[in-house]
Amino acid sequence: MNQSSLGMKCVKVLALGASDGARAHHFYGDTLGLAPAYEGSQCVGFDLGGVILMIKDDGSLAPTPQLNPRVTLEVASARQTEAQLRDKGVTIADPVQLYDGAFLVGSFLDSEGNKLWFCSADDGI
């Protein structure tokens, strides 16, 4: 793992705003099937490949579909992910499209209206 000259190694936490914390926890835990992330015995969010996806429902972050920041999730197949999200009733904000001739990219809205992107290598399908 590369480190910056300031000691920065990797993304540790992504915090998303929520106006309804229970609804957001249901979306990420039940709808998307992410495992809870813990610090000690306290659940602090959801595990996303070693990155903690933290839901902030204390008013410190407002949900937004704007790029603030843009969060992109790597998936095995963007087309399959889009189909599975649609099957679960998740709003697809940007249908999957080929980007830069090599990547498939799309986005969806979480239960709070935050826009999240997902991508995979072009699977040729």
N, C-alpha and C positions, 0 to 999 in steps of 0.2 A: 504494500500500500504506500503510495506516495504521500509525502507531507509537504505542506507549504513552508516557506521560511519562517512563518509565524506559528508553526506547529499545528496548523489545521489539517486534519486527516480525512474526514468524511462527514456526510450528513448524519446527524444523530437523531434529531427530532424535526418533524414537520407538524406545525400547529395549524389547525383549521378552526374557523369560527363556527359556532352553532347557536341558533336561537332556541332550539329545543334539544337539550343534551340527551335525554332518554331516546328520542327519535333518532338522533345521530348515532348513538351507541348501538341501537338496533340495526341501523343501516350498515354500519361497518362490521359489526360482529355477526349478525344474522344474514343480512342480504348478501354482503360481500364475503362472508366467512373468514374474516381475519381473526387471528388468535389474540387474546389480550396480552399486553406488554406490562411488565411489572418492574418497579424499582423497590427492592425489598419485598414486603408483603402488600404494597399498595399498587392497585391497577392504575396506570397512568395513561393508558391509551391502547393502541393496537400495534402488533408487531408486523412490520412490512419488510421482511428480509434483513432484520437487524436495525432498521430505522423505526423509531417510535412515531406513530401517527397519533398525535394528541388532539383531543376534541376540547376546545375552549368555549364553554357556555357561560362564562362569568362576565360577559359584556366587554372583555378586553379585545376581542376580534369580532368584526362584523362579517358574516358570510357574504361572499361576492363571486360572481362569475368572471370578474376581470382578472387580469394577470397580476396577482399580488400574493405570493409569487406564483409562477406557473409550476405546477407539480405534474411530473410525467412518470407514470408507472410502467416498467418493462413487463410485458406479458409474453406468453409462449406464442400466441397467435391473436393478433389484433382483431381479425375477422370473427374468430370464435368467441373472443371476449365480448365483442359488440353484440353478437347474437345472444349470448348468455345473459348479458345485462338487460337487453330488450325483453327476454323471457321472464325476467324478474320484475319487469315494470319500471326499470330505471330509465330516466330520460337521457337520450343520446343527444348531446348538444352539437357535436360535429361528427358526422358519420366518418368511418374509416376511409382514408384516402392515401394514395401513394405519395410519399414525400421524398424529395431528393433522389428519386429513382431506386431507392433501396429499402426504405422504411415505410411501414403502414402505421398511420397515426389517426387517432380519433379522440373524442372526449365525451364525458358524461357529467351530469349534475348529481351531487350527493343529495341527501335528504334536506339539507339546509340551503341548497342553491349554489354551493361552491363548485366550480368547474375543475375537474381533474382530467388529465390527459393520459392516454395509454398508447404504447407503441410496441412493435415487434419488427423483426426483419421481414422483408417481403417473402411470404411463404409460397408465392407462385399460384395460389388458388384464385 
